[in-house]
């Protein structure tokens, strides 16, 4: 393997030469003081100053902290979804990979699909595997190629190491079902999603006027005119906005990018939201940080659980079974936690009973359309066997079209009355399905949420 090192990292190159010489001599390299004593960010700022010239973003700090926290025993799994151009590779595939040889490692590079299983250096298997954008746009757009990529990742790449191998995956979300998005929902991975625009400006009308000026082909100096309009109204137009890395991409730069590249591309490349927001039912601002909660409130006026088995005659292949827990506080806020998985009926029934034991709902409903009416008997039998459960399952019949039912959630979203449990993979998937509705691949979670809400309304009416 040939490494081409540029002048700004000459100091690292000299250290690497010492390490390589030591490796070929069969002895460990002597550590340089400070190689591991300082954090990765500080190390990069000291040895790679031209690559770390600007203050780090929240994404850089999160990734560097996770890499610094990798235990000596290994086995860490880190997944990061970050915007294009936000320098995630500077941390993960430059600084991290360059620091590793200072501990006596050997660096090898491979492309997606290459044969990796069985790779060794003498008796050692890889101790660190870093993946950087291993899916491209063409692969992400193809169901078959996404499956091939996933099979290679899980069946070949992950098997190249041992249980102590540290794994780092860096990506931009090019598709809702892309590999990195799946890992984000997979147990055992420490994962975060970062967006270039953390929160959007509150004064959208001024930005609409700015966009009209910026896109006016009849003007001779559209960019200058648009900039003057922004400067004249900057305080109002910046209000409420927060961006990930203002030293590199400030709000104005990002808003220009959004107009020039088109909103679907911007959402995919910079916001890790690979779907056209113009075709979605609800605006993106309904899903800001304010919708999340960490712990369930101790006092709740009402609790329900709803289950959509997604095994009816009209169910699609690969649909999730969705269990949604809902609690209502005295102020009318609705707290939501969801368990969405592809699972066989016996496990689905057992999981539903487990949630009923934990959540202790006032009502539990199961979608009972079509042949699922027969399935309700399985729940009755399981609840009877478990015993000590104060609630029994009831059949929920739906007589209106699914999209019409799910749209009933709109007023609750617009009034900011829904709160979702942070850190729960199933709940995060439910929020993604809400954001993508009605053009997403799945809507099992929103359907079960509507049923949980319907159960609560029935309890409320009964008094």
N, C-alpha and C positions, 0 to 999 in steps of 0.2 A: 504494500500500500504506500502511495506517495502522498505526503502532506505538504501543501504549499502554504508557507507562513509569511505573512506580510510584516513589514518593518515595525508597526506598532506593537507586535507581540514578540519582539526579539528576545526579551527577557524570558518569556515562557519557552521559546524555542531552545534557548541555551539549557534551561532546566530539563526540557524534554530529552535533549541529547544525552544528558547525564543519566536520565532514567533508562533510556533505550540501551545505552552502553552497559549499564548495570544488569538489565534484563538478559541481554545476550551473554553476559559473563556468568549468569546463574546466581547472582546475589541481589538482595534487595537494595534499592537506592536509599541513600541517606536522606531523611526528610529535611526539608528546609524549614527553619523556624517560621511559624505563622502560616504554613501550608493549610492546616486544618484548624488552627486555633481561632482564626477569624472567620466570620460568616462569608458565604459565597459572594454576596453583593460587595462587601468591603474588599474581598480578594480580587474581584473583577475590576473594581475601581482603582485598585493599586497597580495591577499588572496589565490591565487592558483599558487604559484611561480613555482612549479614543472611542471605544465601544460603550463606555459607561459615562459619557460626558454629561448627560442630562440626569436630573433627579429621577429615581425609580418610581414607577407607578405602583398602585396597589396590587396589580397582577404580578409585577416583578418581585415585590416583597413576599407575596404569598408563595410563589414558586420557589424562591431562594430559601425561604424558611422551611418549606417542606423538604427540600433537598438537604438542608443542614440537619434536619431532624431524623434523617434516615438512620435506623438503628444499626449498631455494629453487627447484629445478627442477620441483617439484610431482610429481604422479603417485602420491602415497601412497594406499593402500587400507587402511582401518582398519575392523574389524568387532568389535563388542562385544556379548556376550550377558550382560546383568546382571539381577538381580532387580527386580521391580516395587517401587517405593518406595525404591530405593537411591540416588536422585539422580544417575543417569547423565546425565539431560537437563540438570542444572545445569551440568555440565562441557561437554557436547557442544553443546547447543542454546541455552544462555544465555551462559556465559562465552566460549566459542570464537566464537560468532556475533557477540557484542557487541564482542569484541576485533578482529574482522576489519575492520569499518568504520574503525577507527583507522588502517588502512593504505590507506584510500581506496576500500573496497569498497562495493557496493550490495547490500542484502539483499532478496530476494524469497521469498515462501512459496507452496508449491503442495501440493495434496493428491494422494494416490495415484491414478494413472490419468489425471491431467490432461496436456494437451499441453505438453511442455517443449522438445522438440527444436527447435533453431533460435533459442532465446532468446539475445539479445545485449544488451549495453550499449555503444552505439556499435560499435566494432570488436572488443570483447572478449567472449569466451565465458566461462561461469562458471569460476571458479578453485577454488571450494570448494562441495561439495554435501554437506549433512548430512541424513541420514534418521533419523527418530525414530519407532519403532514404526509402520512403514508397513503392517503387517498386523495386523488385529484378530482376535478369536477366531473370528468367523464365517468370515472369509476363510481362516484357517489350517486350519479343520476341513474345508474343501471341497477335494478334489483339483483340481477345475476352477478354482476361484478361486486356489489356490496357483500353478497353472500360469500363469494370467492375470497374477498379481502378478509372477511371475518374468519373464515375457515383457516386461512393461512396464518392469521394473527394468533388464533387460539390453538391451532393444531401444530404449527411449526415454530413460530417465533417464541411463544411462551414456553415451549418445550425445550428451547435451546439452553435455558438456564437451569437452575435448581430452585428449591424452595427458598433459598437465601438470595437469589438474584433480585436486584432492585430494578423496577420497571418504571419508565417515565414515558408518557404519551402526550405529545403536543400537537394540537390540531385546531383548525377552524371548522365550525359546523357547516358543512356544505349540503347536508340533507338531514331531515329529522331522524332518519334511521341509519345515519352514518355510524361508523365504528366508535368514534369518540363519544357520540351521544348515547350509544348503548353502554359504554363503559361508565358514563356518568350515572347511569341507573343501576350499575352492577355492584353488589355487595363486595366489600374488600378493597375497593378503590377509593383513594382520597381524591375527590374531584371538585373542581369549581368552574363556573362559566363566568367570563368577564366580557363586558360590552364597552365599546368606545364611548357611547353616550350612556352614562349611568342613570341619569334622570333627565327628562326632556324639559325644555322651557315651558313655562306655564302660559305665556302670552302667545298662543298659536296664531292669532289674527295678524299680529305684526310680522311674524315670520311668513305668513301667506302673502302679505303685501310685498315683503322683501323678495320672495320667490317670483312674484309677478314681474318685478323690476328686473331681476337677474335673468329671466327667460324672455324678456321683451326683445324680439328681433328687430323691431322698428327703431330701437335706440342705438346710437352709435357707440356709447360708452356704458354698456350695461353693467359690467363688473365694477367700474368706478362709481356709477350711480347707486348700485346696490350697496357698496361699501359705505358710501356717505349716508345712506338711509340707516344702515346698521349703527354707525357711529353716533348718529343723531338720536337714536332710540336704544342705545346699548344697554342701559340700566334695565329697562323694561324687558328687552329681548333676552337678556342673560338670566333674568329672574327664574329661579327654580331649577336651573340646569346644572348638571355636574358631569364632567367628562373624566375618562380613565387616566389619560396622560396629557395634561394641558401643555406641558413643556414641548411636546412633539406635535400633538394635534389638538388645537384649541376648538372651542365650540364653532366659531365661524368657519374654520377649515372643514370641519366635519359636516356642517350644514351645506356647504358648497359641494362637497363630495356626494352627499345624499341626492342633490339635484342633478349633478353631472352623470353619476353612474346609474341613477334610477333607484327607487326605493327598494325593490326586491333584491337587487345586487348589494345595496348598502346593508340591508338587514342580514343578508347571508354573510358578507365579508367582514363587516364591522360590528355587528350586533349578535352574531351567533344565533340568528333566528332565520333559518333558511326557508322562508315562506313569504308570499306576497301579502303584506299587511292590508293592502287595498281590497283584497278579496275576503278578508276575515270579518267576522261579525262584530267584534268589539275592538276598540282602539288599544294600542299598545300601552298607553298610560294607565289603563285599568289594572295593569300587572306590574306595578312598580314595587319597591321594597316594602311599602306600607302594608301589603297584603299578607306578609308572613308573620307567624308567631312561633315562639320557641317551646313554651310549656302550656299545657291545657289549663284554663282557669279552674280554680278550686270550686267556685260556685257557678253552676249552670242551671238555668230554669227548665231545660228540656234536652234530652239526648235521643238521637235516632241512629239506626244503621240501615243501609239499603244495599242490596246485592243485585248486580246485573250479571247473571251467569254467562251471557254471550254464547249460548249454545242452542239458540232457537233455529228455526228453519231458515231465517234470513241472516244469520250470523255469517261474517266473512271469515275466511281462513286466517288464522293467526290472531283473532280477536282476544282481548284480555277479559278475564273475569274480574269485575270491579266491586270491591267492598268499600263503601264510603261511610265514615263516621261523621256525624254532625252534632254539635252542641250549640245551644242558644243561650246567651247571657241575658241579664235583666235589661240591658240597653238595646237588645235586638240585634246584636252582632252574632254572626254565624261562624263557628270555628270548625274547620274541616281537616280531616286526615283520611288518606286513601291507601288502599292496598290493591294494586293492580298487577296481576301476573297471568301468564298463560299456564294453566294447571288443570289436571284432571278433576272430575267431579268429586271423588272421595276427599281429595285434599282441599278442594274449595269449600266443601261442607265443614271439614274440620277447622279450617281457618276462620270461617264465619262464626262458628261456635266459640273459638278462642277469643275473637274480638268481642263477642257478646259478654263473655266472662270478664274481660278487661274493662270494657267501656260501660257496661251495665246500662243499656239503653232503655228508654221508656217504650220504644217500639222498634221492631225489626221487620223489614219487608223484603220480599223476593219477587223479582220480575216473573210473572206467571203466565205470560202469553203463550199461545200455541201449546206444544207438548210439555213446556216447562211446568204446566199445571201438575203433571205427574211427578215432577221433580220435587215439588213442595212436600210430598210425602216423605222423601228421604230426609229432609230437614226436620220434619216432625219426629221421625224415628231417632235421628241423631240427638236432638234436644232432649228427648225422653231418656235416652241412654245416659247422657251426661248428668241430668238431674240438677237440682239446686239453681235453676235458671228461672228468673222471675218473668221472662218474656218468651213468647212462642212466636215462630215465624208466621207472617201473614202474607197472602198473595196480593201483589200489586198489579192490577190490570191497567194497561195503557191503550186507550182508544183513539188517541190522536197521533199524528205523525211524529217521529222521533225529533226531527229538527224543530218542529213547533214546540215540543216539550222543553227542549234544551234552551230555546230562546227565552223561556220564562226566567232564566237566570240573569238576563240582562239588567233589569232594574236593581237587583242585589249587587251586581258588579259596579254599576254606575253610581250607586249610592255608597259605595265602599263599605258594604256591610259584611263582606266575606273575608275571612282570615284563613290562611292555609299553613299547616304544620311544616316548619322549616326542617330540613335534614332528612325528610322521609322520601325515599325514591318514588314510591307510589304516588305521593302527594305532588311531587314535582312533575311527574308524568301527567297527572290530572290537569295541572295548570298549563302544561304544554298543549294538551288536547283542547283546553278552553281557548287558548291563544290562537290555535289553528282552525277552530270551528268556523265555518262548516266545510272547509276544504282539506282538512287533515285526513290522514289515513285511518284514524281510529277516533271514536267518540264514546267509548264505553264508560270512561270516568265521568264526563259531564252527564251522561244518561243516568248513572247511579246517583250522582249528586242531586239531580232533579227529583229522583225518587225519594231520597232522604229528606229533601225539602218538602215534598208533598206529604210525607208521613208526619212531619212536624206541623204542617198546616192543619192536617186532620186532627191531631192531638189538641191543637190550639182551639179549634172550633168546638171540640167536645167539652172544653173547659177544664 
